[in-house]
Each structure stands twice: as C-alpha cells, then as structure tokens.
Amino acid sequence: MIDARLTLLTIPGQETHYNLACVENGERVAFALHGVSERLFIRQAIEIVGDHCQTVSYAYRYQSGEERKSWLLRWEYFRERPRPDYEYPLAHVHANAEFVDPDPAAAHLPKPPSHLHIPTARVPLELVLWHVIAEWGVTPKTDDCVSFSASRWRASSDAAGRLDRTARLPVGQLVATISRSRACFHAPAIVDLPATSPRYRQLILRGGPPL
C-alpha cells in the first residue's frame, strides 16, 4: 500500500511527547499510495502517561498531490481544546466540497463547506487506511492489511461510547499495533525509535505491561 515508513519524532522540551509521521529531509510529508495518484498525510501526537500512551491529537489528510492545499478529506482530533475560544467538536472531519445547491446555505453560512467541522468519533489510523482501500481504490500490500484494518473497525464499533479505549493504550500495545500495521506498508519497518529518550526506549524494549 505504501513505500514509506513512519517515524516517531521527539518534541523538543517535552520528554514524554512524540509525533508519529512520515519524514523526508526533516519535514513531515504526505506519502504516495499504491494504485492511485493521491497521497496520504499522517501526523499523530502521542504522550506517555505512566505505563500507557494516549493520543493528544491527530491530523490525517487524503490529498490529490504533495501540497497541503490539495487535500480532499481531513480528519482531525484534539484531546483537549487547543485554545479557550475553540468552539468546534474535538473530533471532526473536513470535506473539500461544495453544496449541490449553494444559494440557501450561502444566505446564513459565513464560510465555505470545506471549513465546516463535521463531528465524528475519534478515528483510528487503521480505519483511515481501510477507507482509502475500500473507497478510493488504494492497493494494499497484502490481504493481511485489509483483515487487520477490518478487525480494528470491529473493535472500534464494539467500543462505541467508550472512545478512550483506543485513545489510551499501554506502551506495549501501541508498539504491537504499529508492528501489525506493517502489513499495509512496503517498508521493512515503519517506526524509527528515537535515540534521544532513554526512558522511552526502555518502555519500548520492555514492551509495556502484559496485554
């Protein structure tokens, strides 16, 4: 599905915070997908709290080219409001689209449809991967990728009303999830462990608490 790797990046000044993204020449980039010309951008901010990890925020963009402004769909999430006057759903999706009949909406909507924050539940990365395979014709690396994404979708459905179940993972479970996601990638490994954080490396090597 992808000839790329995801890298865990330390956030300067925040020992327990990391960004998961595809990086080229020091910049976070959208990576190419097999079978289509579109690209996928992934950024997930992760925080270690005690013996578990939690998602602080994410941004997934399905886009028609390399440039950020070419986005078609944007999934976004904040664990907490990014600023006091933030009045939108913390988990939402943007669609780069127009109304079929824009005149009635234009009378009272002071912004284009692409600026609407459409509420969602928290969306795991595996569901985004499954979506682009099922709906956009992205070619998976193996059938295991589809099976893995489908199993994650069922787990998320079973957890309806308990969304933090997948937003708060033991460190070992995070690593196991990332490792299983390798079925969707063509890279020999999709995670580079940061050498700048001995504490985090110790948690990774230990594998976290029993699952």
One Martini backbone bead per residue (centre of mass of N, CA, C, O) as a GRO file, in nm:
protein
  211
    1MET     BB    1   0.056   0.063  -0.019
    2ILE     BB    2   0.347   0.162   0.106
    3ASP     BB    3   0.672   0.341   0.048
    4ALA     BB    4   0.700   0.381   0.376
    5ARG     BB    5   0.777   0.554   0.686
    6LEU     BB    6   0.735   0.579   1.027
    7THR     BB    7   0.811   0.836   1.269
    8LEU     BB    8   0.942   0.897   1.584
    9LEU     BB    9   0.917   1.220   1.728
   10THR     BB   10   1.056   1.440   1.909
   11ILE     BB   11   0.970   1.697   2.141
   12PRO     BB   12   1.094   1.973   2.227
   13GLY     BB   13   1.080   1.982   2.584
   14GLN     BB   14   0.916   1.683   2.557
   15GLU     BB   15   0.982   1.377   2.672
   16THR     BB   16   0.664   1.242   2.643
   17HIS     BB   17   0.657   1.351   2.343
   18TYR     BB   18   0.515   1.251   2.016
   19ASN     BB   19   0.560   1.210   1.663
   20LEU     BB   20   0.374   1.062   1.397
   21ALA     BB   21   0.554   1.031   1.082
   22CYS     BB   22   0.645   1.134   0.766
   23VAL     BB   23   0.995   1.171   0.668
   24GLU     BB   24   1.167   1.436   0.472
   25ASN     BB   25   1.423   1.629   0.526
   26GLY     BB   26   1.275   1.706   0.815
   27GLU     BB   27   0.983   1.665   0.688
   28ARG     BB   28   0.652   1.653   0.680
   29VAL     BB   29   0.478   1.409   0.474
   30ALA     BB   30   0.323   1.292   0.199
   31PHE     BB   31   0.240   0.974   0.077
   32ALA     BB   32   0.244   0.735  -0.139
   33LEU     BB   33   0.019   0.527  -0.331
   34HIS     BB   34  -0.115   0.236  -0.433
   35GLY     BB   35  -0.311   0.279  -0.742
   36VAL     BB   36  -0.271   0.593  -0.695
   37SER     BB   37  -0.220   0.957  -0.694
   38GLU     BB   38  -0.263   0.991  -0.419
   39ARG     BB   39  -0.225   1.109  -0.076
   40LEU     BB   40  -0.088   1.059   0.265
   41PHE     BB   41  -0.134   1.219   0.577
   42ILE     BB   42   0.053   1.187   0.895
   43ARG     BB   43  -0.040   1.296   1.238
   44GLN     BB   44   0.065   1.184   1.568
   45ALA     BB   45   0.011   1.262   1.899
   46ILE     BB   46   0.208   1.140   2.179
   47GLU     BB   47   0.163   1.030   2.523
   48ILE     BB   48   0.327   0.958   2.821
   49VAL     BB   49   0.143   0.788   3.093
   50GLY     BB   50   0.324   0.615   3.256
   51ASP     BB   51   0.218   0.290   3.114
   52HIS     BB   52   0.089   0.479   2.888
   53CYS     BB   53  -0.080   0.580   2.593
   54GLN     BB   54  -0.183   0.893   2.432
   55THR     BB   55  -0.386   1.083   2.239
   56VAL     BB   56  -0.363   1.424   2.159
   57SER     BB   57  -0.340   1.417   1.834
   58TYR     BB   58  -0.466   1.454   1.488
   59ALA     BB   59  -0.370   1.426   1.123
   60TYR     BB   60  -0.556   1.341   0.832
   61ARG     BB   61  -0.467   1.339   0.477
   62TYR     BB   62  -0.639   1.341   0.172
   63GLN     BB   63  -0.456   1.390  -0.135
   64SER     BB   64  -0.376   1.488  -0.473
   65GLY     BB   65  -0.095   1.586  -0.351
   66GLU     BB   66   0.179   1.727  -0.192
   67GLU     BB   67   0.012   1.955  -0.117
   68ARG     BB   68  -0.183   2.070   0.133
   69LYS     BB   69  -0.407   2.222  -0.052
   70SER     BB   70  -0.494   1.924  -0.190
   71TRP     BB   71  -0.712   1.843  -0.013
   72LEU     BB   72  -1.007   1.629   0.050
   73LEU     BB   73  -0.947   1.505   0.342
   74ARG     BB   74  -1.002   1.576   0.708
   75TRP     BB   75  -0.873   1.446   1.003
   76GLU     BB   76  -0.948   1.555   1.345
   77TYR     BB   77  -0.780   1.587   1.679
   78PHE     BB   78  -0.851   1.674   2.030
   79ARG     BB   79  -0.827   1.617   2.360
   80GLU     BB   80  -0.804   1.927   2.384
   81ARG     BB   81  -0.847   2.242   2.378
   82PRO     BB   82  -0.635   2.461   2.205
   83ARG     BB   83  -0.845   2.688   2.298
   84PRO     BB   84  -1.080   2.868   2.467
   85ASP     BB   85  -1.246   2.952   2.178
   86TYR     BB   86  -1.302   2.663   2.105
   87GLU     BB   87  -1.619   2.543   1.922
   88TYR     BB   88  -1.546   2.257   1.830
   89PRO     BB   89  -1.514   1.951   1.760
   90LEU     BB   90  -1.256   1.748   1.851
   91ALA     BB   91  -1.392   1.552   1.646
   92HIS     BB   92  -1.329   1.567   1.287
   93VAL     BB   93  -1.437   1.657   0.948
   94HIS     BB   94  -1.319   1.746   0.623
   95ALA     BB   95  -1.463   1.867   0.309
   96ASN     BB   96  -1.368   1.927  -0.028
   97ALA     BB   97  -1.658   2.101  -0.097
   98GLU     BB   98  -1.984   2.148  -0.242
   99PHE     BB   99  -2.284   2.255  -0.282
  100VAL     BB  100  -2.535   2.180  -0.486
  101ASP     BB  101  -2.709   2.418  -0.330
  102PRO     BB  102  -2.576   2.720  -0.223
  103ASP     BB  103  -2.785   2.948  -0.170
  104PRO     BB  104  -2.920   2.878   0.107
  105ALA     BB  105  -2.648   2.867   0.268
  106ALA     BB  106  -2.526   3.151   0.194
  107ALA     BB  107  -2.732   3.319   0.370
  108HIS     BB  108  -2.594   3.185   0.671
  109LEU     BB  109  -2.302   3.101   0.571
  110PRO     BB  110  -1.967   3.235   0.649
  111LYS     BB  111  -1.863   2.966   0.492
  112PRO     BB  112  -1.729   2.716   0.352
  113PRO     BB  113  -1.765   2.375   0.355
  114SER     BB  114  -1.455   2.313   0.419
  115HIS     BB  115  -1.492   2.463   0.721
  116LEU     BB  116  -1.640   2.237   0.835
  117HIS     BB  117  -1.707   2.064   1.150
  118ILE     BB  118  -1.755   1.734   1.136
  119PRO     BB  119  -1.867   1.513   1.341
  120THR     BB  120  -1.686   1.262   1.531
  121ALA     BB  121  -1.517   1.017   1.614
  122ARG     BB  122  -1.250   0.863   1.693
  123VAL     BB  123  -0.992   0.797   1.444
  124PRO     BB  124  -0.829   0.545   1.344
  125LEU     BB  125  -0.584   0.474   1.126
  126GLU     BB  126  -0.700   0.202   1.018
  127LEU     BB  127  -0.963   0.335   0.900
  128VAL     BB  128  -0.824   0.506   0.689
  129LEU     BB  129  -0.694   0.275   0.536
  130TRP     BB  130  -0.958   0.129   0.470
  131HIS     BB  131  -1.096   0.358   0.318
  132VAL     BB  132  -0.884   0.389   0.080
  133ILE     BB  133  -0.931   0.100  -0.017
  134ALA     BB  134  -1.253   0.083  -0.046
  135GLU     BB  135  -1.303   0.388  -0.192
  136TRP     BB  136  -1.012   0.465  -0.369
  137GLY     BB  137  -0.822   0.210  -0.469
  138VAL     BB  138  -0.615   0.113  -0.286
  139THR     BB  139  -0.330  -0.091  -0.273
  140PRO     BB  140  -0.248  -0.349  -0.099
  141LYS     BB  141   0.003  -0.546  -0.002
  142THR     BB  142  -0.204  -0.729   0.160
  143ASP     BB  143  -0.465  -0.901   0.302
  144ASP     BB  144  -0.381  -0.829   0.596
  145CYS     BB  145  -0.457  -0.534   0.588
  146VAL     BB  146  -0.763  -0.569   0.567
  147SER     BB  147  -0.801  -0.751   0.815
  148PHE     BB  148  -0.684  -0.556   1.022
  149SER     BB  149  -0.873  -0.313   0.970
  150ALA     BB  150  -1.137  -0.467   1.022
  151SER     BB  151  -1.077  -0.545   1.317
  152ARG     BB  152  -1.057  -0.249   1.415
  153TRP     BB  153  -1.344  -0.169   1.342
  154ARG     BB  154  -1.485  -0.367   1.531
  155ALA     BB  155  -1.353  -0.265   1.792
  156SER     BB  156  -1.467   0.025   1.767
  157SER     BB  157  -1.765  -0.053   1.763
  158ASP     BB  158  -1.763  -0.198   2.045
  159ALA     BB  159  -1.655   0.098   2.172
  160ALA     BB  160  -1.902   0.245   2.188
  161GLY     BB  161  -1.877   0.499   2.431
  162ARG     BB  162  -1.541   0.409   2.449
  163LEU     BB  163  -1.312   0.591   2.304
  164ASP     BB  164  -1.059   0.570   2.505
  165ARG     BB  165  -0.970   0.277   2.444
  166THR     BB  166  -0.794   0.383   2.177
  167ALA     BB  167  -0.651   0.648   2.315
  168ARG     BB  168  -0.548   0.434   2.550
  169LEU     BB  169  -0.228   0.284   2.563
  170PRO     BB  170  -0.020   0.065   2.606
  171VAL     BB  171   0.290   0.061   2.498
  172GLY     BB  172   0.290  -0.231   2.389
  173GLN     BB  173   0.031  -0.194   2.216
  174LEU     BB  174   0.133   0.022   2.030
  175VAL     BB  175   0.363  -0.145   1.908
  176ALA     BB  176   0.185  -0.378   1.809
  177THR     BB  177   0.009  -0.211   1.620
  178ILE     BB  178   0.236  -0.103   1.441
  179SER     BB  179   0.346  -0.378   1.356
  180ARG     BB  180   0.080  -0.484   1.221
  181SER     BB  181   0.070  -0.241   1.009
  182ARG     BB  182   0.291  -0.352   0.808
  183ALA     BB  183   0.089  -0.481   0.601
  184CYS     BB  184   0.049  -0.176   0.462
  185PHE     BB  185   0.359  -0.188   0.402
  186HIS     BB  186   0.688  -0.167   0.214
  187ALA     BB  187   0.848  -0.157   0.464
  188PRO     BB  188   1.060  -0.305   0.692
  189ALA     BB  189   0.987  -0.042   0.868
  190ILE     BB  190   0.774   0.214   1.045
  191VAL     BB  191   0.983   0.255   1.294
  192ASP     BB  192   1.172   0.502   1.464
  193LEU     BB  193   1.360   0.507   1.735
  194PRO     BB  194   1.442   0.725   1.966
  195ALA     BB  195   1.767   0.810   2.105
  196THR     BB  196   1.687   1.065   2.308
  197SER     BB  197   1.503   0.847   2.489
  198PRO     BB  198   1.560   0.623   2.728
  199ARG     BB  199   1.280   0.585   2.855
  200TYR     BB  200   1.133   0.503   2.594
  201ARG     BB  201   1.314   0.269   2.514
  202GLN     BB  202   1.252   0.105   2.767
  203LEU     BB  203   0.951   0.068   2.711
  204ILE     BB  204   0.977  -0.069   2.438
  205LEU     BB  205   1.162  -0.311   2.524
  206ARG     BB  206   0.961  -0.409   2.748
  207GLY     BB  207   0.647  -0.374   2.631
  208GLY     BB  208   0.513  -0.326   2.873
  209PRO     BB  209   0.243  -0.440   2.984
  210PRO     BB  210   0.039  -0.678   2.996
  211LEU     BB  211  -0.223  -0.779   2.748
   0.00000   0.00000   0.00000
